[in-house]
């Protein structure tokens, strides 16, 4: 799961607040994961802890990993853009979903 930068900052704020109240790092991460999810998510707990460690070490949010190597995407290719536009223009409004596309 990827969080937006605002959500990452909110998670870090919650983590820091719980840590300052005396909770251990893992316990604080678990409580935040429970707040964000109905069920307990071990994966998200680990991601919170990793985010907190990265922020503590580098004083910044981790870089985004989306967009592939060098932020190259197929949608940056003009031929792909033209083909996608032609396909979508031939569809009726509401007939295509992101999954179908």
N, C-alpha and C positions, 0 to 999 in steps of 0.2 A: 504494500500500500504506500502510496506517496501522498504526502501532506503538502498543502500549499505553504508558502513562507509564513503567512499569518497564523495558520494552524500550528506550524512548528514553533513559532514564538509563543503562542498560547500554551502549548505543551511545556515548553521550557519554563515559562512563568509559573505554571502549576507545580512543576517538578521542584523548582527553586523554593517555592513557598513551603511545600511539604518537607523538603530537606532542612530548611531553616527551623521548622517546627520540631525537628529531632528525628524524623523518620529516616531509616537507612535507604540507600539508593534503590535497591531492588523493591523494597516495600512501597516506596513512593511511585516507582514506575508501574507497579501492579495496580495501585489505586487509580492512577491516571488511566491506565488501559481499561479498567472496569468502568470508569466514567464515560469513556468514549465508545465502549461496546457493551451490548447487552450481556454477552457471555465473556468469560475471561479469555484473553488472547495472549498466549505466551510470546508469540512472534512480535506483537505490537509492544509488549513489555520490553523485549530486547531492543526493539527499534528506539524506544524512548530513552533507554539507558545509553545506547550508542549515540543518539543525538545529543544528549547531555554531556557525554564525554568529549565529543567532537567540539561542542560549543565551549566547553571549559578549556580545552587545549588550544583552539585556534581563534577564539573570540569572534566567531562568525558561523553562520549556518553552512552546512555542507553544500557543495556545488550540485546543481541539478544533474540528473543522469538521463534525462529525457532528450530525445532528438538524435540519438546515436553518436557515433564518433565524429567529433568536430561539429556537432549539431547539424549533421547532414540528414536530410529527410527526402523521401521520394516526392513529397509535395513541393520541394524546392525546384524540381525538374519541370521546366515549362511544358514539355510534351505531356507529362503526367497531369499537369494542371489543366491543359486543354482537353485531354481525354476525359478527365473527371467532370469538367464543366459540361462537355457535350453529353455525357451519360446522364447527369443530373437534369439538364435542360429537357431531355426527352421523357423524364418521369413526371407523373402527376404529383401535385402537392400532397404530402402526407403518405405517399406510397413507399417511400424509401426511409429506412431507419439507419442509424450509424452502423449497426451490425450487418445489415444487408449491403451497405455501401462498401 
